Amino acid sequence: MSALRLPRLPDRTPVKITIAVTPDLHQKLADYVEAYREAYGQAEPVSELIPAMLTSFLESDRVFARRSRSRER
């Protein structure tokens, strides 16, 4: 067995999912894309922003984090 401190990296193969959103949510996402461009001076497609948005949401949900930690035990 390897004596490396860094463990084997997890699978990083992207998983593609398809969702349907309401017209209102679609507009809000388009508005967010524009706000992001204005804030950072770089345009990013909504398909790149959504995974980051979901990650941020899940990481900031304290109830979800507690539940996840209790399942790991």
Contacts in CASP RR format, 6 or more apart in sequence:
PFRMAT RR
TARGET T0000
AUTHOR 0000-0000-0000
METHOD contacts of the structure
MODEL  1
MSALRLPRLPDRTPVKITIAVTPDLHQKLADYVEAYREAYGQAEPVSELI
PAMLTSFLESDRVFARRSRSRER
21 29 0 8 1.000
29 46 0 8 1.000
29 49 0 8 1.000
29 50 0 8 1.000
30 46 0 8 1.000
32 46 0 8 1.000
32 49 0 8 1.000
32 53 0 8 1.000
33 43 0 8 1.000
33 44 0 8 1.000
33 45 0 8 1.000
33 46 0 8 1.000
33 49 0 8 1.000
36 42 0 8 1.000
36 43 0 8 1.000
36 44 0 8 1.000
36 49 0 8 1.000
37 43 0 8 1.000
37 44 0 8 1.000
58 64 0 8 1.000
59 65 0 8 1.000
END
